[in-house]
Amino acid sequence: MAYTEQTSTHAIYLQDFRSEPCQVCGENASGWHCGSITCEACKKFFLRSVNGEYLKYRCTRDKTCIITRTTRTQCQFCRYTKCITIGMKITEESSNPKIEEIFKGIPCIVCEGASSGIHFGATTCESCKGFFRRMIRERIPQHYKCLENNNCEINTQTRNMCRACRFRKCLMAGMSIEGSRIGRQSNLFKHKMVEMQRQGLIQSQLFHVFTSNLNNSRKKTTVIRAASSSNATQLRFEDKLDPEIFQQISDIENAYINHLKNLPICSTETNDLWTICISQLDEYSNSIKNFIYGISNLNSINFDDKTSLIHLSIHSVILMCFCIQSSRLQTTNNTWNYFNILPNSSFSQYLQERFPFFFELNHLTYALEKQLQLLELDDKEIALVLILLITSIENNKSKEIEDIEEEYFSALYDYMTAKRGSDNKDYFILTIQIPFIHRINKLISTNINNLKYSLSYSM
């Protein structure tokens, strides 16, 4: 599928893999409330009802009213009954993970401190969240100027030294007022894993991964790996997996090696900049298409759905490939540009001067690349993550795609557990990056459209 076949811009917001309907009335859900995925209206209705209010409810029919968004106010009795049926309750089990604890192990994208959640569209700490809110509410960003070259390093020690560069980094990370609602469904990620565990798709040890403290996990992982590598009698981790699953993962690895491990260099044979850029995007699209076609499970998806998945996920997949390549160089000084144009070419210099976004993406992905360095993913793990980036991108996906997505979440967990141990936290640390990558996907799409319109206007 050529990238040029579809030109519409899809609004891809940072969500936890998919947008769920309310389990009570079917309206778009706002999150995980009282033990179930519900909309705000049904959450508030349930909280009002449990305080004895439900005792007043009566059904005027036969207690089988259908509850939808348009009928939910017609029968309180049946609506409350449905709330109870789907498992809503005031107190959730203590074994369920707390999203605040989960985010402690994820670095703030602005200052690299311990994050507390997704704020204004980006994963940040409380300090950077408050800083961005103050700058926006007081409308004072323009009052601050950098005394250096607008490239101050921002970390937990230096974040208060230059407000101009800190605010610039917030914007580079994708923070915005419009993004204030992004991330409020973060608990849907938890529900996704809880539901998979209930269905027997992943082992119950996953709960220990969620509930254990993620701080210092990297140091512990290093010790575990060093110990396991010196144990000559250790069972080969491949033998812990079902042979059929391991073969399937190996086939996916081969597809990754053949089509996505080495991204094509941008050709600059023509003098038209937009033609150069769109040709490179077509190359990326074809690489993803060939990757998908090399995986038997994905071949069953109909052509239209497959085409849509490729178009929507292209930037997520290519971005991840660049981050993997960069992280494997084991240096934070590595630079890359999104179109993979050779740095010394005249086109590279021209594009960088006019559209620096495509050359500064590594600033956005700095924390991600550092995390990938620590994770030391092998090609099988990378290939599985790329499939999840593809299958998790679309909101209104078919049941078939949902099943495939869950299958590969399970395969990645089983593989990483067999390789790294059941108490290892790397699976979660890796998969929590998926919504962040999808957020940058949208930023890239927007900037490509801006590039197109700008070049058209200048012609």
Secondary structure, 3 states (H helix, E strand, C coil): CCHHHCCCCCCCCCCCCCCCECCCCCCECCEEECCEEECHHHHHHHHHHCCCHHHHCCCCCCCCCCCCCCCCCCCHHHHHHHHHHCCCCCCCCCCCCCHHHHHCCCECCCCCCECCEEECCEEECHHHHHHHHHHHHCCCHHHCCCCCCCCCCCCCCCCCCCHHHHHHHHHHCCCCCHHHHCCCCCHHHHHHHHHHHHCCCCCCCHHHHHHCCCCCHHHHHHHHHHHHHCCCCCCCHHHHCCHHHHHHHHHHHHHHHHHCCCCCCCCCCCCCHHHHHHHHHHHHHHHHHHHHHCCHHHHHCCHHHHHHHHHHHHHHHHHHHHHHHHHHCCCCCCCCCCCCCCCCCHHHHHHHHHCHHHHCHHHHCHHHHHHHHHHCCCHHHHHHHHHHHHHCCCCCCCHHHHHHHHHHHHHHHHHHHHHHCCCCCHHHHHHCHHHHHHHHHHHHHHHHHHHHHHHHHHC
